[in-house]
Amino acid sequence: MNVSYKKLWKLLIDRGMKKKDLRVSSGISTNALAKLGRNECVTTDVLVKVCKALDCDIPDIMEITKDTTRD
């Protein structure tokens, strides 16, 4: 399973926000923002801060996708 934050980036575009605006308004670290940009796992605290800043729910900013590659 993989995590995707494509919905978050689309939401920012729709609201005319930049990643820096999100970081400042939500109070997340630059490291957490970088992890979101790389579709890496972040803490629930980070997701809650982002949702509070954007006034949305977690399914509005992320989704879990099936891993199509096999080792």
Chimera marker file (.cmm) of the C-alpha trace (Angstrom):
<marker_set name="trace">
<marker id="1" x="0.000" y="0.000" z="0.000" r="1" g="1" b="0" radius="0.5"/>
<marker id="2" x="1.153" y="3.514" z="-0.807" r="1" g="1" b="0" radius="0.5"/>
<marker id="3" x="0.076" y="6.927" z="0.415" r="1" g="1" b="0" radius="0.5"/>
<marker id="4" x="-0.774" y="9.678" z="-2.074" r="1" g="1" b="0" radius="0.5"/>
<marker id="5" x="-1.278" y="13.363" z="-1.281" r="1" g="1" b="0" radius="0.5"/>
<marker id="6" x="-2.404" y="14.360" z="-4.791" r="1" g="1" b="0" radius="0.5"/>
<marker id="7" x="-5.722" y="15.504" z="-3.332" r="1" g="1" b="0" radius="0.5"/>
<marker id="8" x="-3.862" y="17.904" z="-1.025" r="1" g="1" b="0" radius="0.5"/>
<marker id="9" x="-1.948" y="19.520" z="-3.892" r="1" g="1" b="0" radius="0.5"/>
<marker id="10" x="-5.121" y="19.840" z="-5.964" r="1" g="1" b="0" radius="0.5"/>
<marker id="11" x="-6.887" y="21.448" z="-2.991" r="1" g="1" b="0" radius="0.5"/>
<marker id="12" x="-4.055" y="23.964" z="-2.617" r="1" g="1" b="0" radius="0.5"/>
<marker id="13" x="-4.265" y="24.848" z="-6.318" r="1" g="1" b="0" radius="0.5"/>
<marker id="14" x="-8.037" y="25.259" z="-6.091" r="1" g="1" b="0" radius="0.5"/>
<marker id="15" x="-7.616" y="27.630" z="-3.139" r="1" g="1" b="0" radius="0.5"/>
<marker id="16" x="-4.754" y="29.568" z="-4.703" r="1" g="1" b="0" radius="0.5"/>
<marker id="17" x="-2.312" y="28.545" z="-1.977" r="1" g="1" b="0" radius="0.5"/>
<marker id="18" x="1.360" y="27.669" z="-2.190" r="1" g="1" b="0" radius="0.5"/>
<marker id="19" x="3.112" y="25.012" z="-0.129" r="1" g="1" b="0" radius="0.5"/>
<marker id="20" x="4.729" y="27.745" z="1.941" r="1" g="1" b="0" radius="0.5"/>
<marker id="21" x="1.282" y="29.189" z="2.736" r="1" g="1" b="0" radius="0.5"/>
<marker id="22" x="0.170" y="25.765" z="3.945" r="1" g="1" b="0" radius="0.5"/>
<marker id="23" x="3.270" y="25.356" z="6.093" r="1" g="1" b="0" radius="0.5"/>
<marker id="24" x="2.780" y="28.733" z="7.764" r="1" g="1" b="0" radius="0.5"/>
<marker id="25" x="-0.986" y="28.438" z="8.278" r="1" g="1" b="0" radius="0.5"/>
<marker id="26" x="-0.832" y="24.895" z="9.624" r="1" g="1" b="0" radius="0.5"/>
<marker id="27" x="2.336" y="25.213" z="11.671" r="1" g="1" b="0" radius="0.5"/>
<marker id="28" x="3.947" y="22.073" z="10.243" r="1" g="1" b="0" radius="0.5"/>
<marker id="29" x="7.698" y="21.809" z="9.795" r="1" g="1" b="0" radius="0.5"/>
<marker id="30" x="9.537" y="22.065" z="6.497" r="1" g="1" b="0" radius="0.5"/>
<marker id="31" x="10.542" y="18.432" z="7.021" r="1" g="1" b="0" radius="0.5"/>
<marker id="32" x="6.901" y="17.334" z="7.297" r="1" g="1" b="0" radius="0.5"/>
<marker id="33" x="6.032" y="19.326" z="4.170" r="1" g="1" b="0" radius="0.5"/>
<marker id="34" x="8.906" y="17.667" z="2.310" r="1" g="1" b="0" radius="0.5"/>
<marker id="35" x="7.627" y="14.228" z="3.347" r="1" g="1" b="0" radius="0.5"/>
<marker id="36" x="4.160" y="15.128" z="2.062" r="1" g="1" b="0" radius="0.5"/>
<marker id="37" x="5.757" y="16.185" z="-1.222" r="1" g="1" b="0" radius="0.5"/>
<marker id="38" x="7.449" y="12.793" z="-1.527" r="1" g="1" b="0" radius="0.5"/>
<marker id="39" x="4.257" y="10.873" z="-0.623" r="1" g="1" b="0" radius="0.5"/>
<marker id="40" x="5.909" y="9.549" z="2.522" r="1" g="1" b="0" radius="0.5"/>
<marker id="41" x="4.142" y="8.699" z="5.771" r="1" g="1" b="0" radius="0.5"/>
<marker id="42" x="3.719" y="11.516" z="8.270" r="1" g="1" b="0" radius="0.5"/>
<marker id="43" x="2.274" y="11.554" z="11.771" r="1" g="1" b="0" radius="0.5"/>
<marker id="44" x="-1.411" y="11.895" z="12.425" r="1" g="1" b="0" radius="0.5"/>
<marker id="45" x="-0.623" y="15.211" z="14.143" r="1" g="1" b="0" radius="0.5"/>
<marker id="46" x="0.662" y="16.621" z="10.855" r="1" g="1" b="0" radius="0.5"/>
<marker id="47" x="-2.443" y="15.477" z="8.988" r="1" g="1" b="0" radius="0.5"/>
<marker id="48" x="-4.721" y="16.982" z="11.641" r="1" g="1" b="0" radius="0.5"/>
<marker id="49" x="-2.862" y="20.326" z="11.504" r="1" g="1" b="0" radius="0.5"/>
<marker id="50" x="-3.207" y="20.413" z="7.715" r="1" g="1" b="0" radius="0.5"/>
<marker id="51" x="-6.905" y="19.561" z="7.914" r="1" g="1" b="0" radius="0.5"/>
<marker id="52" x="-7.535" y="22.262" z="10.522" r="1" g="1" b="0" radius="0.5"/>
<marker id="53" x="-5.718" y="24.849" z="8.405" r="1" g="1" b="0" radius="0.5"/>
<marker id="54" x="-7.701" y="23.909" z="5.291" r="1" g="1" b="0" radius="0.5"/>
<marker id="55" x="-10.976" y="23.202" z="7.128" r="1" g="1" b="0" radius="0.5"/>
<marker id="56" x="-11.310" y="19.739" z="5.621" r="1" g="1" b="0" radius="0.5"/>
<marker id="57" x="-11.135" y="16.043" z="6.550" r="1" g="1" b="0" radius="0.5"/>
<marker id="58" x="-8.301" y="13.554" z="6.038" r="1" g="1" b="0" radius="0.5"/>
<marker id="59" x="-9.926" y="11.843" z="3.003" r="1" g="1" b="0" radius="0.5"/>
<marker id="60" x="-9.949" y="15.283" z="1.340" r="1" g="1" b="0" radius="0.5"/>
<marker id="61" x="-6.141" y="15.456" z="1.377" r="1" g="1" b="0" radius="0.5"/>
<marker id="62" x="-4.870" y="11.895" z="1.065" r="1" g="1" b="0" radius="0.5"/>
<marker id="63" x="-5.636" y="8.435" z="-0.189" r="1" g="1" b="0" radius="0.5"/>
<marker id="64" x="-4.132" y="4.996" z="0.126" r="1" g="1" b="0" radius="0.5"/>
<marker id="65" x="-3.393" y="3.244" z="-3.140" r="1" g="1" b="0" radius="0.5"/>
<marker id="66" x="-2.489" y="-0.344" z="-3.850" r="1" g="1" b="0" radius="0.5"/>
<marker id="67" x="1.128" y="-1.101" z="-4.622" r="1" g="1" b="0" radius="0.5"/>
<marker id="68" x="1.290" y="-2.419" z="-8.186" r="1" g="1" b="0" radius="0.5"/>
<marker id="69" x="4.949" y="-3.393" z="-8.068" r="1" g="1" b="0" radius="0.5"/>
<marker id="70" x="6.196" y="-6.670" z="-6.659" r="1" g="1" b="0" radius="0.5"/>
<marker id="71" x="9.652" y="-7.368" z="-5.258" r="1" g="1" b="0" radius="0.5"/>
<link id1="1" id2="2" r="1" g="1" b="0" radius="0.2"/>
<link id1="2" id2="3" r="1" g="1" b="0" radius="0.2"/>
<link id1="3" id2="4" r="1" g="1" b="0" radius="0.2"/>
<link id1="4" id2="5" r="1" g="1" b="0" radius="0.2"/>
<link id1="5" id2="6" r="1" g="1" b="0" radius="0.2"/>
<link id1="6" id2="7" r="1" g="1" b="0" radius="0.2"/>
<link id1="7" id2="8" r="1" g="1" b="0" radius="0.2"/>
<link id1="8" id2="9" r="1" g="1" b="0" radius="0.2"/>
<link id1="9" id2="10" r="1" g="1" b="0" radius="0.2"/>
<link id1="10" id2="11" r="1" g="1" b="0" radius="0.2"/>
<link id1="11" id2="12" r="1" g="1" b="0" radius="0.2"/>
<link id1="12" id2="13" r="1" g="1" b="0" radius="0.2"/>
<link id1="13" id2="14" r="1" g="1" b="0" radius="0.2"/>
<link id1="14" id2="15" r="1" g="1" b="0" radius="0.2"/>
<link id1="15" id2="16" r="1" g="1" b="0" radius="0.2"/>
<link id1="16" id2="17" r="1" g="1" b="0" radius="0.2"/>
<link id1="17" id2="18" r="1" g="1" b="0" radius="0.2"/>
<link id1="18" id2="19" r="1" g="1" b="0" radius="0.2"/>
<link id1="19" id2="20" r="1" g="1" b="0" radius="0.2"/>
<link id1="20" id2="21" r="1" g="1" b="0" radius="0.2"/>
<link id1="21" id2="22" r="1" g="1" b="0" radius="0.2"/>
<link id1="22" id2="23" r="1" g="1" b="0" radius="0.2"/>
<link id1="23" id2="24" r="1" g="1" b="0" radius="0.2"/>
<link id1="24" id2="25" r="1" g="1" b="0" radius="0.2"/>
<link id1="25" id2="26" r="1" g="1" b="0" radius="0.2"/>
<link id1="26" id2="27" r="1" g="1" b="0" radius="0.2"/>
<link id1="27" id2="28" r="1" g="1" b="0" radius="0.2"/>
<link id1="28" id2="29" r="1" g="1" b="0" radius="0.2"/>
<link id1="29" id2="30" r="1" g="1" b="0" radius="0.2"/>
<link id1="30" id2="31" r="1" g="1" b="0" radius="0.2"/>
<link id1="31" id2="32" r="1" g="1" b="0" radius="0.2"/>
<link id1="32" id2="33" r="1" g="1" b="0" radius="0.2"/>
<link id1="33" id2="34" r="1" g="1" b="0" radius="0.2"/>
<link id1="34" id2="35" r="1" g="1" b="0" radius="0.2"/>
<link id1="35" id2="36" r="1" g="1" b="0" radius="0.2"/>
<link id1="36" id2="37" r="1" g="1" b="0" radius="0.2"/>
<link id1="37" id2="38" r="1" g="1" b="0" radius="0.2"/>
<link id1="38" id2="39" r="1" g="1" b="0" radius="0.2"/>
<link id1="39" id2="40" r="1" g="1" b="0" radius="0.2"/>
<link id1="40" id2="41" r="1" g="1" b="0" radius="0.2"/>
<link id1="41" id2="42" r="1" g="1" b="0" radius="0.2"/>
<link id1="42" id2="43" r="1" g="1" b="0" radius="0.2"/>
<link id1="43" id2="44" r="1" g="1" b="0" radius="0.2"/>
<link id1="44" id2="45" r="1" g="1" b="0" radius="0.2"/>
<link id1="45" id2="46" r="1" g="1" b="0" radius="0.2"/>
<link id1="46" id2="47" r="1" g="1" b="0" radius="0.2"/>
<link id1="47" id2="48" r="1" g="1" b="0" radius="0.2"/>
<link id1="48" id2="49" r="1" g="1" b="0" radius="0.2"/>
<link id1="49" id2="50" r="1" g="1" b="0" radius="0.2"/>
<link id1="50" id2="51" r="1" g="1" b="0" radius="0.2"/>
<link id1="51" id2="52" r="1" g="1" b="0" radius="0.2"/>
<link id1="52" id2="53" r="1" g="1" b="0" radius="0.2"/>
<link id1="53" id2="54" r="1" g="1" b="0" radius="0.2"/>
<link id1="54" id2="55" r="1" g="1" b="0" radius="0.2"/>
<link id1="55" id2="56" r="1" g="1" b="0" radius="0.2"/>
<link id1="56" id2="57" r="1" g="1" b="0" radius="0.2"/>
<link id1="57" id2="58" r="1" g="1" b="0" radius="0.2"/>
<link id1="58" id2="59" r="1" g="1" b="0" radius="0.2"/>
<link id1="59" id2="60" r="1" g="1" b="0" radius="0.2"/>
<link id1="60" id2="61" r="1" g="1" b="0" radius="0.2"/>
<link id1="61" id2="62" r="1" g="1" b="0" radius="0.2"/>
<link id1="62" id2="63" r="1" g="1" b="0" radius="0.2"/>
<link id1="63" id2="64" r="1" g="1" b="0" radius="0.2"/>
<link id1="64" id2="65" r="1" g="1" b="0" radius="0.2"/>
<link id1="65" id2="66" r="1" g="1" b="0" radius="0.2"/>
<link id1="66" id2="67" r="1" g="1" b="0" radius="0.2"/>
<link id1="67" id2="68" r="1" g="1" b="0" radius="0.2"/>
<link id1="68" id2="69" r="1" g="1" b="0" radius="0.2"/>
<link id1="69" id2="70" r="1" g="1" b="0" radius="0.2"/>
<link id1="70" id2="71" r="1" g="1" b="0" radius="0.2"/>
</marker_set>
